[in-house]
Amino acid sequence: MERTTIYSGNPEEKRDDRYTIHGRILSKGHPVFDKYVGHPSPVSAARNPVRYFEDAEFDDNAGRLCRCGCGEMTTRGDFVSGHDQKAIHERIARIGTVAEFLDWIDIVRPASLRS
């Protein structure tokens, strides 16, 4: 007999140095339950039956566009991993060389104006 539990909660929440799941078990009538229970799995089969995945329909817009301008979504911080460097180097290239960028930023934002 297969049992499936669908819940809503924060799986990364830690209490007492243990990971625990806090939330409520969803039932018929909840939009997540109705979308997934009795339908094909949205993730591939694996040995570990616990799987996490993102669903933009239910993530409450938790994801946001990467600030580098690539169009990818990120759920942690402002950038997809490594894209902060991509953004910095693209902005430097708009000015010219790294040395030219440093000269420009020192004029536009002198150290005396930084807090």
C-alpha angles and dihedrals in degrees: 000000000000121000123195126193122193116188141170116225146093110291091188095060111117127204127174091359090296130103111241135174115234120184143080128291108246122231140190111306095039109112094231092049092047093049098048112023111091092009132099114285115263090216132056120261116268139173090251106066093203109090131170124203140160124249114185090204091065105024091090090234088298088151122071136187116278109256092229090075097243093127095237120131124240130192096188120060127326098300141048107246110290095006093105088070091045089054094047094050093046090053092047089051089056088064098037126246126010089256091052090048091052091050090049096047091048089056096042096041111019118196090248090066095052118094 
